[in-house]
Amino acid sequence: MAVAKLSMRDVEMGNVLTLYYFSGSNLSLVARVLGIGRNRANVLVQAGTAWIDAKLEGKMVG
């Protein structure tokens, strides 16, 4: 549910997290599949993971 909400807010971040965590891909593969740089993929994974963590901990509203 949290990933779906994130994907509604930021499609690219949702796609990166889905590929990274649910398909077990590494950052290089995620970047290549989505046509983005590895650094951007890394930032999106970190930011998305923090967003999901905050959402699950109840620290975010909405």
C-alpha positions, 0 to 999 in steps of 0.5 A, spaced: 500 500 500 505 504 501 509 503 495 502 504 491 501 511 494 508 513 493 508 511 486 502 515 485 506 521 488 512 520 484 512 515 478 519 514 477 521 513 484 515 508 485 518 504 479 525 504 481 523 501 488 519 496 485 525 494 480 530 494 486 526 491 491 521 486 488 525 484 482 532 483 486 535 488 481 541 491 483 542 499 482 546 498 475 540 494 472 535 498 475 538 504 472 539 501 465 532 498 464 529 505 466 534 509 462 537 513 468 544 514 471 546 510 476 547 516 481 540 518 480 537 511 481 541 511 488 538 517 490 531 515 488 532 508 492 534 512 498 529 517 498 523 512 496 526 508 502 526 513 507 519 515 504 516 508 505 519 508 512 516 514 514 509 512 512 510 505 515 512 508 522 506 513 521 510 519 521 507 522 515 500 524 514 496 523 507 
